[in-house]
């Protein structure tokens, strides 16, 4: 069975709701990782709240990275 990879983005006012996410691509892992890297490189300039790389619905990588620090 082939894994399902996708890259999603959200704008700052989306509040992290899945219905407000935009799926940039679905497909093979290699292509998904390429799109994820390209989009994270320009995410701040584009004003994205986050960019996520998912495999079968589970977040694999997220920009910005969670640090574990709280303020």
N, C-alpha and C positions, 0 to 999 in steps of 0.2 A: 504494500500500500504506500502510495506517495504522500509525503507531508504537504500540507497546505501552508504556504508562506504568504504574508502580506505586510505591506508598509502602510501605516495610517498616520495622519496628521490631525491636529486640532488647533483652532485659533484660541487666543486668550479668553474670549467670552463664551467658550463652549462648556465650561465647568466640568470637563472630563466625561460628559455623557456620551456613550457609544453612538447614539443617534446623531450626534453633532460631529463625529469624526468623518474625515474624508479618506477613503481608501485610494492610495496612489497606485498600487499595483497588487495583483495576486499572481502567484506563479512559483517558479522554481527557486530554491534557496540562493543560488548564485546571483540571479537577477535581483531578488529581494534585498540581498546584502549590498549590492551595488547601488540600488536606488536609495536604500537607507543611508549609506555613507554619503552619497551625493546630497541628499536632502538635509542631513544633519550639518553638513558643512555650511549651508546657507540658511539654516532654520532661524537663527536670531534676526538676520537681515529681513527675512520674510515675515517675521512676527508670529511664528508658530509658538503655541503654548507647549507642545511636545510633538515628538516624532517617535513612533514605536515600530519595532520589528517584531512580528508575531509568527509563531509556528503553531498551527492547529488551535488558534485562539488564545494561546498563552504568550505573554510578553517575554521576549528573549533579550531584547535590548531596548533601552529608552533614552531619549535625549530630552531634557537635560538629565544627566545621571543623578540618581538619588545618592545623597552623601551620608545619610544617617544622622546628620547634625540637625539639631533643632534650635530655634532661637526663642 
